[in-house]
Each structure stands twice: as C-alpha cells, then as structure tokens.
Amino acid sequence: MSKANKPKQRYLFEEVADLMKHNAGKALNYKQIAAGLEITSESERFLVIEVLEKLLQEGFIIEKEKGKYSYKENKSYVSGVIDFTATGAAYVVVANSEHDIYISEKKTKDALQGDLVKVYVLPGSRRKKEGEVVEVITRKRSEYVGTIQLTGKTCFFIPDNNKIHVDFYIPFENVKNVEHGYKVMVRIVDWKPGKSNPTAEIIQVFGKPGEHKTEMNAIMAEFGLPPHFPPEVEKAAKQINTTITETEIARRRDFRNITTFTIDPIDAKDFDDALSLEKLPNGNYEIGVHIADVTHYLKPDSILDKEAVQRATSVYLVDRVIPMLPEVLSNFVCSLRPHEEKYCFSAVFEMDEEAKVVNEWYGKTIIYSDRRFAYEEVQQVIETGEGDYKEEIFVLDRLAKKLRAERTRKGSIFFDKEEVKFQLDEEGNPLGVFFKVQQDAHKLIEDFMLLANRKVAELLGKPKSDNAKKSGKKHEGPPMVYRIHDVPSSEKLSGLNEFVGKFGYNVSLKDKQSTAQSINKLLAEVKGKKEASMIELLTLRSMPKAVYTIQNVGHYGLGFDYYTHFTSPIRRYPDVLVHRLLEAHLKGFTYSDANELEMLSKHSSDMERTAADAERASIKFKQVEFMEDKVGQSFKGVISGVTEWGVYVEIIENKCEGMIRMRDMKDDSYYFDEDNYRYIGRNKNTVYALGDVVWVEVKKADLQRKQLDYAFVSNPDGKTEKTDSSKGPGGNSNSRDNRSPRGQEKKTWPSGKPKRKK
C-alpha cells in the first residue's frame, strides 16, 4: 500500500465498521458500502475491499454469500485507538462513542501508543467501561527514536516517548558503530507472542545525546518530519511557470493601484496575506484581505499537491521551519513580497465607520505590495502617530478594535499567552530567551483574518434558501471544510467552576454566551495574581481542541457559528482546500466529495497536533540547554504543578520549568494534599501550593531527558519568599514532558485511575 493510502485505510476501517454496525442484519457488497460512505473514486473503492478483508479476518463481519458481508453481532468487542497514560494503563477511544474504554496496565497486551486495537469489553459497571486488548489491528508506527543501552553483549533501546512503556531488544550482532547512550532510530521487526519486549533493528544513528544537531534531527525523526523535499518534488517546483501574464491579469480584479501592504514577524520569509485600503465616495472603506493564490500553482493530484497533503502543515521548530511547500513556492512565487506583482485570492469588504460589513466580494485578484511591515513597526506607528502609511494604519486599527469589541460582546474568549522564543547563534546554541506578546499590531491583522475566515465560511456554509433556514439545516449543497471548536462539556466547566470558586471566582454555567463572557471576566481578574498562570492553564484545558471537519458545530472559542481557515494556504493544507471550494462555488461547480474532504480534514488535524508536539519538544530542549550553564544559580519562580512525586516550578524571567522531587524536600516531612494540589510540612506547617512564588536553585540540566531539576532555596535576603497558601489550593499542569521516574507524568485531576494525557 502506498504511503498516501495508509491514513485513508486507517480512517476507513472505523468508518466501514461503523456503517456495517448501523446496518446490522443486512448483507452489503463493497459497492453498496462505498455508496453509503459517499465514496466515488475507484482507488478508494479498492481501499474499501482491503478494509472488508481486514474486518473479516478480525471477526467484526461475516461473509454471508460471495462478496456480501454482514455485521457480526457481538456486543463484547469494539475497535478503537489506544491512548496510554504515564503509568502504563490506557484508554481506547472508540469512534462515535461518548465513552472511552479503560484498559489496566496488565491488559494492554502488545499494543503501543496510537495503535488501532480490538478490545474485549469486560462485563460490569455501566458508568465506566473497562476492557482488555485482544489484538493490534494496525500499528500507528513501527519506527521510534530513543537511546541505546549497552551492557556487555546485551543491547536494549529506550524510547524517548514516555507513553511507550516497553524497551526494545536489539540483537547484539546488529549493533555496529553505536556507543552506549547514543540517540538512534529503530524499526520493530518482530514481537513474538508471550515475549515482553519487541525485537528491533537500528535504522539511523543521530549521535551523542545533548548535542544540538543530534537532538534536533532526532526530534524531526521522532515526529516524522521530513528534513528535505524529495528531488522530484523540488524539480517539479522549479518547473512551474511563474510569469505574470496579461491573459491571466485580464481574468482578475486589479488592485495594483490601491494602497496595499503586509504585516508579519520581523524574521518572516513567507508573506501569505496583505491588506489594502481605499476610502469610497460614500465615506465607507473598502478593505481587501488578499491571500496568496497558492492553488493557481498547486494543482490537485500533482506531485506537489500530494507532497503538500502528506505534510499538511508547516512546522516551526526553534531553529528552523519545515515548510509545507518547496521554497520556490513558499518564499518566492506565492509570497506577497514588497514591490512585486502577485496573484491573490481575495475577500473584499465595504465597511462603515462602525466596522459593519455592508458589502462583500470574493474572487481572484492581482496586487502590488507597497510596503513590507514588521509588527514592531506598525506598533510604533499606532503608539507614536508617526510613520509610513500612518493614516491607513490608524483606520485599520480603529476598525479592528470595533470588530474585536463586537466579538467580545458575542462571546469570543481571549487567551493572551506569552510565546517563548530563543535567540540562537550560528551553531543553534541559545543565547537568550524572549517572549512574544500580542499587541495592537498583531490584533489588527488577526481581526481582519478572522473576518475573512468567518465570511468565507458563511458564504459556503450558510443555508441559502428560506426553506432550509426554517428546517434548521446547517448546510445545503456541496460539502465544506470547517475549523470547529466544540462547546466544552458541562462536566469540565463544572469542574473548572468548582476549582476557581476556591479562589473566590465564578464561571457562569447559564448558557453558551454568558459562560464565554464570564470566562473572559475571570481571565481579566486573575491577571497579575499568583494564581493567574494556573487558572489560565486549567481554563484552556477545559476547552476541547479545535479541529478540521466537514461537520459544522461552530467555533465556541471565537463565538462564531461558521468558521474556516482561508488565510494561510502557504502553510496549511485546509486553507488550500477552502480556496478550491470557494473557486468552485464562484464558478458554479463542485470540488471533491464529502468523504475525501473529511479524510483530508482528519489527516490535517492529526498533522497539526504532531507539529505542535514537535514544536514543544524543540522548545523544551532549548530551555534545558539554555539553563545548562546556570546550574547552581538561584531564580524566582512560580509553582506550576503539584504531583504526588514532587513540585514543578516555572522560572519567571525565562519560563523554564523544572522539578523539585518530594524526596529532595528535606527541610521537613511533607505530605501531599491531593484535593488542594499542595504539599504541607508536618512539623513546620510550611505549605507549597500551585501558584506560589518561590526561590529555586538549578540543580541539574539533563539534555538527554529534556528535564530540569530544581531545589527550594531562600531568596537573596535570606528569607523564603513564597505566598501564603494556607487559604487557597493549588492547581497543576501536565503540559510538559517531564519524567520522574521513567514513565510518570503530572496528573490533571485527583483520581483513583490515571488520567489520559491529551
């Protein structure tokens, strides 16, 4: 099977199984099943046949007659994706089910993180389903990154991923030119029944752990990020005709004589959006949101398009960008560089002084960017009133603030989190840490991009007829790719409200809008207080993750009924899909089918999560590397996590988080107050709770584990500086990858069973 078909088959397995289950008692052939899933392409119909064979082998279906299959009635078995906790227990996520199935550590069989597994559901409690893995249907992956342990002529591989709870055996005769402790990538070659460890082979050696090149290459390999484009893809990119022709210009609306500029980070190389502004005779403003016309060059099913589908997103590690598109496209042909004519796909809005949209237009355009601004330059114009295009910037800033106020009124939630960035030397060594904070210049761009994304989603998704509106249908016509953010569960919101109530705050649970408004009020009230970091994090954790799908439920966090991603096709594949869908809509034809769009949406969501995990891993490594020469130094920090095995502290000046182990807290005999997220000294009654300000000394910087060890110390004045925690509880954070001991992680809530790490 081709690499491109693997995610499709994995997705189809669950979809076909679900369809067969809902048609229990009926005998269906592969054509009927394909029709039921709205599959029309011949290649995907062949995939359905492969999936049916797999379902037959696994005992989920039976072949009633030649080529006709029925669901096998057996309520005790289900299939799903396994998600391990740090303790070795797991949960199996079953498609179209509200409840995950808990699997104890001894009943996970030979499953590994992310595998598609067959589970026997144990009879018993209806409230909490428990089960046992009986078979691995499909491995999520067979290649892993970690370190080699050599003892005499015995060799084992220790995976870096703390959700992999077994070590791999490496036959000693296969170990060549690899030293003890080296970081490598291995491939599982066998896992014999009854054996506690799989057998693997070394396929790549990265080198000594802790070195910049070793660790960054290992991170890329761990998350499946390609270091370069295949030669045939680069060749295809270089062969693209990049000439701006009069014939193509004639097909487009011309914005070349209208003031247009880009606003991006100072180190950006790909500029995929620009704003134009023109005052109309009636006193209104015409604002153009111009987006790089990537689909003019990226044709469906081309070699470039297939590579973009696999990557799905650009990835931003601390020292490099791994682009979705080759550089000739991302940084040159499609990038809206200053003083160059560029093809765009634009959303153009006529707005009055109150930022109300009174007219809108969508279509292909040609622009000429007059100026390339960095955010800092625009911010200076806003603050000082002086600089290039100051009048245009004032107008855009004023309208953006009114758009933001309207979003706030309708329930948009605002999380102002600082983003950690590093100053690196030519070798990639961290010289300093700085934080990206959103200012008016960032929000100006954000608000107009949100407007364009929302309006495109409404254009393609809103019911067009009065009958459809009356019937309550969300959508009629061709399928659409949405960016959705579901409503938080009442259980999570109640838990959040109970927690913040201990600090004197309250979250309204009355309805969707009042809840969002009270969350905004909560986030504003905690700013600058000791519990701010904890409450902001737990509030964010109470929200579901935003994903791509064709099933619209709106975007709760933004307060939009319709939302999509249209504005970044250089770095996100869903935006490419939306451009094609919009062009099809404007020209009156249908692009793609629902099944293909949903599979691409799911794949894009998965790759987005992979990219985020890789980015966090690279940041964590640089934080540890940055602190390596600061062992023995003292810093002021905030307790950011409290667990049964110790306390996590984040240093205020650089956001580097480390751990103080319970066994190292030797000034008293401490016990863990699990209900209130704190440690209390039995003799001196000293309390360490989440949110407390403390002083710590850096004891160890472990580059291999990407882990920092701290110890509590007195402040420079000789006093232990910490806030009084006797009245309020702490919280916790399990967002960082810290292991102590091997396989442990922070808990999200107190519980008898380990919690899944999302």
Secondary structure, 3 states (H helix, E strand, C coil): CCHHHHHHHHHHHHHHHHHHHHCCCCCECHHHHHHHCCCCCHHHHHHHHHHHHHHHHHCCEEEEECCEEEECCCCCEEEEEEEECCCCCEEEECCCCCCCEEECHHHCCCCCCCCEEEEEECCCCCCCCEEEEEEEEECCCCEEEEEEEEECCEEEEEECCCCCCCCEECCHHHCCCCCCCCEEEEEEEECCCCCCCCEEEEEEEEECCCCHHHHHHHHHHHCCCCCCCCHHHHHHHHCCCCCCCHHHHHCCEECCCCCEEEEECCCCCCCCEEEEEEECCCCCEEEEEEEECHHHCCCCCCHHHHHHHHHCECEEECCEEECCCCHHHHHHHCCCCCCCEEEEEEEEEEECCCCCEEEEEEEEEEEECCEEEEHHHHHHHHHHCCCCCHHHHHHHHHHHHHHHHHHHHCCCCCCCCCEEEEEECCCCCEEEEEEECCCHHHHHHHHHHHHHHHHHHHHHHCCCCHHHHHHCCCCCCCCCCEEEECCCCHHHHHHHHHHHHCCCCCCCCCCHHHHHHHHHHHHHHHCCCCCHHHHHHHHHHCCCCCEEECCCCCECCCCECCCCCCCCCCCEHHHHHHHHHHHHHHHCCCCCCHHHHHHHHHHHHHHHHHHHHHHHHHHHHHHHHHHHHHCCCEEEEEEEEEECCEEEEEECCCCCEEEEEHHHCCCCCEEEEHHHCEEEECCCCCEEECCCEEEEEEEEEECCCCEEEEEECCCCCCCCCCCCCCCCCCCCCCCCCCCCCCCCCCCCCCCCCCCCCC
